[in-house]
Amino acid sequence: MYQKDFILRMIEMIADLIAGILGLIKKGDYGQASQNLDNAYFNFLKQDASFFRSISKEKLTDELIKEHNYTNGHLEILAELFYAEAELLYAKGNCIESIEYYEKTLILYEFVAKESKSYSINRQSKMLMIQHRITQNLT
């Protein structure tokens, strides 16, 4: 029970951090947004951002769960970070690379939704928004 409460608090904290990063992106402060994002990977998941960036989308969930013992909570936090990464890349005009991060985000959210015992309308709305963003960038 305590583990679940801890993960929920972490998810709430990451949501606040992501909101701050998205605010910096909206203001055009990409450098500070990038720095905050890099720090968040390490602070919340105890790995450097490059570790997560190097994992292909095809191996993402398997590698993190089987080889690194990540939980659904960790995957949801990573999905939030990948979403912020995608938004930053999109704002900088790097649409092709942003699609990769949107796709990774969607893979993680879909996995968590499938494995989770509870339904999250927030997660479902984010998944729909990300699917729209991907198709918008591909056309």
C-alpha positions as CSV (number, residue, x, y, z in Angstrom):
1,M,0.0,0.0,0.0
2,Y,2.8,2.4,0.9
3,Q,4.6,1.7,-2.4
4,K,1.4,2.5,-4.4
5,D,0.9,5.8,-2.4
6,F,4.5,6.7,-3.1
7,I,4.1,6.1,-6.8
8,L,0.9,8.1,-6.9
9,R,2.7,11.0,-5.1
10,M,5.5,10.8,-7.6
11,I,3.1,10.9,-10.5
12,E,1.4,14.0,-9.0
13,M,4.8,15.6,-8.6
14,I,5.8,14.8,-12.2
15,A,2.6,16.3,-13.4
16,D,3.4,19.6,-11.7
17,L,6.9,19.5,-13.1
18,I,5.7,18.7,-16.6
19,A,3.2,21.6,-16.4
20,G,6.2,23.8,-15.5
21,I,8.2,22.5,-18.5
22,L,5.3,23.0,-20.8
23,G,5.0,26.5,-19.6
24,L,8.7,27.2,-20.3
25,I,8.2,25.7,-23.8
26,K,5.2,28.0,-24.4
27,K,7.3,31.0,-23.3
28,G,10.1,29.9,-25.8
29,D,12.6,29.1,-23.0
30,Y,13.7,25.9,-24.6
31,G,17.1,25.7,-22.9
32,Q,15.6,25.8,-19.4
33,A,12.9,23.4,-20.4
34,S,15.5,21.0,-21.7
35,Q,17.6,21.3,-18.6
36,N,14.5,20.7,-16.3
37,L,13.6,17.7,-18.4
38,D,17.1,16.2,-18.2
39,N,17.1,16.7,-14.4
40,A,13.6,15.1,-14.1
41,Y,14.7,11.8,-15.8
42,F,17.4,11.4,-13.2
43,N,15.5,12.7,-10.2
44,F,12.4,10.5,-10.8
45,L,13.8,7.4,-12.6
46,K,17.5,7.4,-11.4
47,Q,18.8,7.1,-14.9
48,D,20.3,9.7,-17.3
49,A,18.0,10.9,-20.1
50,S,20.2,9.4,-22.7
51,F,19.6,5.9,-21.3
52,F,15.8,6.3,-22.0
53,R,16.3,8.1,-25.3
54,S,18.5,5.2,-26.6
55,I,15.8,2.5,-26.1
56,S,14.0,1.7,-29.3
57,K,10.2,1.9,-29.2
58,E,10.0,-1.8,-30.2
59,K,11.9,-2.8,-27.0
60,L,10.7,-0.1,-24.7
61,T,8.4,-1.9,-22.3
62,D,10.2,-5.3,-22.4
63,E,13.5,-3.9,-21.6
64,L,12.3,-1.6,-18.8
65,I,10.2,-4.3,-17.2
66,K,12.3,-7.4,-17.6
67,E,15.8,-6.0,-17.5
68,H,15.3,-3.1,-15.1
69,N,12.3,-4.1,-13.0
70,Y,10.3,-1.0,-13.7
71,T,6.7,-0.9,-12.5
72,N,3.6,0.6,-14.3
73,G,4.1,3.7,-12.1
74,H,7.6,4.1,-13.5
75,L,6.4,3.6,-17.0
76,E,3.7,6.3,-16.5
77,I,6.3,8.7,-15.2
78,L,8.5,8.0,-18.2
79,A,5.5,8.5,-20.5
80,E,5.0,11.9,-19.0
81,L,8.7,12.8,-19.6
82,F,8.6,11.5,-23.2
83,Y,5.5,13.6,-23.8
84,A,7.3,16.7,-22.6
85,E,10.3,15.7,-24.7
86,A,8.0,15.4,-27.7
87,E,6.4,18.8,-27.1
88,L,9.8,20.4,-26.7
89,L,11.0,19.0,-30.0
90,Y,7.8,19.9,-31.7
91,A,8.1,23.5,-30.5
92,K,11.6,23.7,-31.8
93,G,10.4,22.6,-35.2
94,N,11.8,19.1,-35.1
95,C,8.5,17.4,-36.1
96,I,10.1,14.1,-37.3
97,E,12.0,13.5,-34.0
98,S,9.0,14.6,-32.0
99,I,6.9,11.9,-33.6
100,E,9.3,9.3,-32.2
101,Y,8.7,10.6,-28.7
102,Y,4.9,10.8,-29.1
103,E,5.0,7.2,-30.3
104,K,7.0,6.1,-27.3
105,T,4.6,8.0,-25.0
106,L,1.6,6.3,-26.6
107,I,3.3,2.8,-26.3
108,L,3.8,3.4,-22.6
109,Y,0.4,4.7,-22.0
110,E,-1.3,1.9,-23.9
111,F,0.8,-0.7,-21.9
112,V,-0.1,0.9,-18.6
113,A,-3.8,1.2,-19.6
114,K,-3.8,-2.5,-20.5
115,E,-2.0,-3.7,-17.4
116,S,-3.7,-1.3,-14.9
117,K,-6.5,-2.4,-12.7
118,S,-8.1,1.1,-12.9
119,Y,-9.4,3.2,-15.7
120,S,-8.0,6.7,-16.1
121,I,-10.0,9.2,-18.1
122,N,-7.0,11.6,-18.0
123,R,-4.7,8.9,-19.5
124,Q,-7.3,8.1,-22.2
125,S,-7.7,11.7,-23.2
126,K,-3.9,12.1,-23.4
127,M,-3.7,9.0,-25.6
128,L,-6.3,10.5,-28.0
129,M,-4.5,13.8,-28.1
130,I,-1.2,12.1,-28.8
131,Q,-2.7,10.0,-31.6
132,H,-4.1,13.2,-33.1
133,R,-0.7,14.9,-32.8
134,I,1.1,11.9,-34.5
135,T,-1.4,11.8,-37.4
136,Q,-1.2,15.7,-37.7
137,N,2.6,15.6,-38.0
138,L,2.6,12.7,-40.5
139,T,0.3,14.6,-43.0
